[in-house]
Amino acid sequence: MIRTGHATREGTALDNADAAKVYVLADGTVGAVVIDGIGHGPYTSRTAPLLAEVAARIGAQRGPLAGLLTAGQLVTDPGVDGEEANAVAVAAVRHPDEVDTDIAWVGDCRAYGWDGITLTRYTDDHTVGAQLRLNGAPWRLAREHDNWVKTALSKATVGTVYGVTVPDMLVLLTSDGVHDQIPHRAMESLVREHETDPQALADALVAEARDDETGYRDDATAIVISVPHQPTN
């Protein structure tokens, strides 16, 4: 009953530090995770898929918070050279017999919900820029600090991983290479166009990301989770 789609697209840095994983349990429960590696260090691109695999599998069984905390244990030590991978992430778990999707996140990956009319953002970014906006700082100053994440998987705790439940029948998980490069209205239009095809929607979201004014384009990754409306008797 639960349908999913996922896609990732390497950015101009030529080393995809993003990863996505969807894992399905025997009872149909779906665990899904988007990982966005911090920087492009020597271990990041090969560690990100491992983090996604662990978080999705554990999350499907024990919940998205447990998934992210377990994945975070893989990168808590900086390594002998001090350059072990680190990342931010968003995780989702959807049970086939429940109406809500459970979300947990750390950093600036996001979760959105689509109710058939409106695309709603359900997460807030754990960045210095977001904190500055919340405290009324000028938008130019806040924008300069949007890439400064306050929390990451390597230091994730119960107190720093936030959670929310999404009541909508279609859920998007995105890395910042998607939502920072695509205006909200454009994302909403893509969802409206492809809402019945999760894979087509994931592909469209990562393909829509554009280079910024400097020619840089970040890695872009998206997961779509869709539960068709069931007729009522």
C-alpha positions in Angstrom: 0.0 0.0 0.0 2.8 2.4 0.8 4.6 3.5 -2.4 8.0 5.2 -2.5 10.4 6.9 -4.8 13.9 8.2 -4.3 16.6 10.0 -6.4 19.9 11.7 -5.9 22.0 13.8 -8.2 25.6 14.7 -7.9 26.4 18.4 -7.7 29.2 20.4 -9.3 31.7 19.3 -6.6 31.9 15.9 -8.4 31.6 13.9 -5.2 28.1 13.1 -4.1 28.0 13.4 -0.3 24.2 12.7 -0.2 22.6 9.4 0.2 19.0 8.0 0.4 17.7 4.7 1.6 14.2 3.2 1.8 13.8 0.0 3.8 10.6 -2.0 4.1 9.8 -4.5 6.9 7.9 -7.7 6.4 4.7 -6.1 7.7 5.0 -3.3 5.1 6.4 -0.6 7.5 8.7 1.8 5.6 11.8 3.4 7.0 13.3 6.1 4.9 16.3 8.4 5.4 18.0 11.2 3.5 21.6 11.9 4.5 23.5 15.0 3.6 27.2 14.7 4.2 29.0 17.8 5.6 31.6 18.9 3.1 33.3 16.6 0.7 36.0 15.0 2.8 37.8 11.8 2.0 35.3 9.6 3.8 32.1 11.4 3.3 30.8 10.0 0.0 31.5 6.4 1.0 30.2 6.8 4.5 26.9 8.5 3.7 25.3 5.4 2.1 26.2 3.4 5.2 24.6 6.0 7.5 21.5 5.9 5.4 21.3 2.1 5.5 21.7 1.9 9.3 19.2 4.7 10.0 16.6 3.3 7.6 16.8 -0.3 8.9 16.9 0.6 12.6 14.3 3.4 12.1 11.8 1.0 10.5 12.0 -1.3 13.5 12.6 1.2 16.4 11.5 4.5 15.2 13.2 7.4 13.4 14.9 8.8 16.5 16.5 5.5 17.2 17.6 5.2 13.6 19.4 8.6 13.6 21.0 8.0 17.0 22.3 4.6 15.9 23.7 6.0 12.7 25.3 8.8 14.6 27.3 6.3 16.6 29.2 5.3 13.5 30.7 8.8 13.2 31.1 9.9 16.8 34.9 9.4 16.7 36.8 11.7 14.3 39.2 9.0 13.3 42.9 8.7 13.5 43.4 11.6 11.0 40.5 13.7 12.5 38.6 13.7 9.2 35.9 11.1 9.7 32.6 11.8 7.9 29.8 13.8 9.5 26.3 14.5 8.2 22.9 15.9 8.8 19.8 13.9 8.1 16.0 13.5 8.1 14.3 10.1 8.8 10.7 9.0 8.3 8.8 5.9 9.4 5.4 5.0 8.1 3.3 2.0 9.3 0.7 0.7 6.9 -2.0 0.7 9.6 -1.4 4.2 10.9 -2.5 7.6 9.5 0.6 9.6 10.4 4.2 9.5 9.3 6.8 9.9 12.1 9.7 12.2 11.3 13.0 12.9 13.1 15.7 15.2 11.9 19.0 16.8 12.7 20.5 19.7 10.8 19.0 21.3 7.7 17.4 18.3 5.8 13.7 18.8 5.6 10.3 17.0 5.6 7.2 18.3 3.7 3.7 17.0 3.5 1.2 17.3 0.7 -2.5 17.1 1.5 -3.7 17.3 -2.1 -3.9 21.1 -2.1 -1.0 22.6 -0.2 2.7 21.6 0.3 3.5 22.2 4.0 7.0 22.3 5.5 7.0 20.4 8.8 10.6 20.9 9.9 12.8 23.8 10.8 16.5 24.1 10.0 19.0 23.6 12.8 21.3 26.4 11.5 22.7 29.6 12.8 20.9 31.4 10.0 17.5 30.1 11.1 18.3 31.0 14.7 19.2 34.5 13.7 16.0 34.9 11.8 14.0 33.7 14.8 15.7 36.4 16.8 14.9 39.2 14.3 18.4 39.6 12.7 18.6 41.3 9.3 17.9 38.8 6.5 21.3 39.5 4.8 23.1 38.6 7.9 21.0 35.5 8.5 21.5 34.3 4.9 25.3 34.4 5.4 24.9 31.8 8.2 22.5 29.4 6.6 25.3 26.9 6.0 26.4 26.8 9.6 24.6 23.8 11.1 24.2 23.8 14.9 23.8 20.0 15.2 24.9 17.0 13.2 24.8 13.2 13.4 28.2 12.9 15.1 26.9 14.8 18.2 23.2 13.8 18.0 21.4 13.1 21.3 17.8 12.7 22.3 17.8 16.4 23.1 19.2 17.6 19.7 17.2 15.3 17.3 13.8 16.9 16.8 10.6 15.0 15.9 7.2 15.7 14.3 4.3 13.7 12.9 3.0 14.4 9.4 -0.7 13.7 8.9 -0.6 14.0 5.1 -0.8 11.1 2.7 2.3 12.2 0.7 5.6 13.0 2.4 8.8 14.5 1.0 12.3 14.2 2.5 14.9 16.5 0.9 18.5 17.6 1.2 19.3 21.3 1.0 20.4 20.8 -2.6 16.7 20.4 -3.4 14.9 22.9 -1.1 17.6 25.6 -1.2 17.7 25.6 -5.0 14.0 25.3 -5.8 11.5 27.9 -4.7 8.6 26.6 -2.6 6.0 27.4 -5.2 8.0 25.5 -7.9 8.3 22.5 -5.5 4.5 22.6 -5.0 3.9 22.7 -8.7 6.1 19.6 -9.2 4.2 17.8 -6.4 0.9 18.7 -8.0 2.1 17.4 -11.4 3.5 14.1 -10.1 1.6 13.3 -6.9 0.4 10.0 -8.2 3.9 8.8 -9.2 6.4 8.9 -6.3 9.4 7.9 -8.4 8.6 10.5 -11.1 8.2 13.2 -8.4 11.6 12.3 -6.8 13.3 12.4 -10.2 11.7 15.7 -11.0 12.7 17.3 -7.7 16.4 16.5 -8.1 16.4 17.4 -11.8 14.9 20.8 -11.0 17.8 22.0 -8.8 19.8 24.7 -10.6 23.2 26.3 -10.3 23.5 29.4 -8.1 24.9 32.7 -9.2 28.5 31.4 -8.8 27.9 28.3 -10.9 27.8 26.0 -7.8 25.1 23.3 -7.5 24.9 21.2 -4.4 24.1 17.5 -4.3 20.4 17.0 -4.5 18.5 14.1 -2.9 14.8 13.4 -2.4 12.5 10.6 -1.1 8.8 10.5 -1.6 6.5 8.4 0.5 2.9 8.0 -0.7 -0.1 6.2 0.9 -3.1 6.2 -1.4 -6.4 7.3 0.1 -8.5 4.3 1.0 -12.3 4.3 0.3 -14.5 4.3 3.3 -17.5 2.0 3.6 
